[in-house]
């Protein structure tokens, strides 16, 4: 295969390079396969990226090489890529604003994949708006694992339902999982974060041997940390269907509640899913997180 090829995609010309380069060497998974995955998953992925600034984690020499986080537009960004200039308080590079890339169309997604942007992370808000998602990260402290995360997810689902909030589960693609909930988009990030914290602390008091709502590392072994702080306006969460960097190309995978419950009880293996499986699941189920694209309720404030 030539080092560089030019393709035309939805009216855009893209130059793709080094398609044979191994991105996941242990799995023999190439950059061409990364681009193929993102192209094929795009019908369900793009709606979750649309109108959200995207932070990329790039692995130019594959997942076993050096990597870097990238928020600002990279050099050589095509003029057709959507950019949004947004404030970044507390930037490590002392920048007041950054020109963020926004992935609203397939050519932009393929362009990023060609830059070895293996992981895509987005905030809980859309540009110019308050959060329309509440997200809690369930992070297991060994020897607890994904199975225990699923059990906590069920508890959290039921608690949120008491307030009229619908939760959707997905794996993180690494060791834990997230619950994502559509909310009204009419409350600010501090209100959302405060609510998530109250619920997390309530469950930690209810099951202190299995759950912690505190970030301290020494409290995590054998427990599931309910990370309510993901709702801080400056934080991002791995986007549904994004690949994750590891030995094999796993992805953040939407689950059904039946699957989550089966994993929690041990009736099904609690595990992460590979790229080929995620594509097959999307073909079978469509977007299990489509409900996140519709407005949800306001959160109770006390």
Secondary structure as UniProt FT lines:
FT   STRAND          4..9
FT   TURN            10..11
FT   STRAND          12..17
FT   TURN            19..20
FT   STRAND          22..24
FT   HELIX           25..27
FT   STRAND          29..30
FT   HELIX           31..49
FT   TURN            50..51
FT   STRAND          53..58
FT   TURN            60..61
FT   TURN            63..64
FT   STRAND          68..70
FT   TURN            75..76
FT   TURN            79..80
FT   STRAND          82..87
FT   TURN            89..90
FT   TURN            92..93
FT   STRAND          97..102
FT   HELIX           106..114
FT   TURN            115..116
FT   STRAND          117..122
FT   TURN            127..128
FT   STRAND          133..140
FT   TURN            142..143
FT   HELIX           146..162
FT   TURN            163..164
FT   STRAND          167..171
FT   STRAND          177..183
FT   HELIX           189..206
FT   TURN            207..210
FT   STRAND          211..212
FT   HELIX           217..219
FT   TURN            220..222
FT   STRAND          224..227
FT   HELIX           228..231
FT   TURN            233..234
FT   STRAND          237..238
FT   TURN            240..241
FT   STRAND          243..244
FT   STRAND          250..251
FT   HELIX           257..265
FT   STRAND          273..274
FT   HELIX           275..285
FT   TURN            288..289
FT   HELIX           290..293
//
